[in-house]
Amino acid sequence: MLGAWIGVNRGFIGQVESPKCDVKYSVTHLNEIAKYLGCSPRDFLPEKPL
């Protein structure tokens, strides 16, 4: 469902979630996920630098 909302397939979501893959969400993906969840993209980031 999330993949369809942000315009990617399930395989892409699986790659992002796998610690073995270097695939990451882009800023555009994060913005679309935030819209889907009804929050701000800032909610995905730590308040202070790591």
Residue, then its C-alpha position, 0 to 999 in steps of 0.5 A: m500500500l505504501g509503495a503504491w502511494i509513493g510510486v514505488n514497488r514492494g521490492f523497492i520498499g524491501q530493499v530500503e528496509s534491508p540492512k544488506c542493501d544501500v538503497k534509501y528513500s529520497v527526499t521526495h519519497l520522505n515527503e510523500i510518506a509524510k503526506y500519507l501518514g499526515c505528518s511532517p518529513r521532519d518527524f523522520l529526522p532526529e532533533k539533534p545531529l547524530 
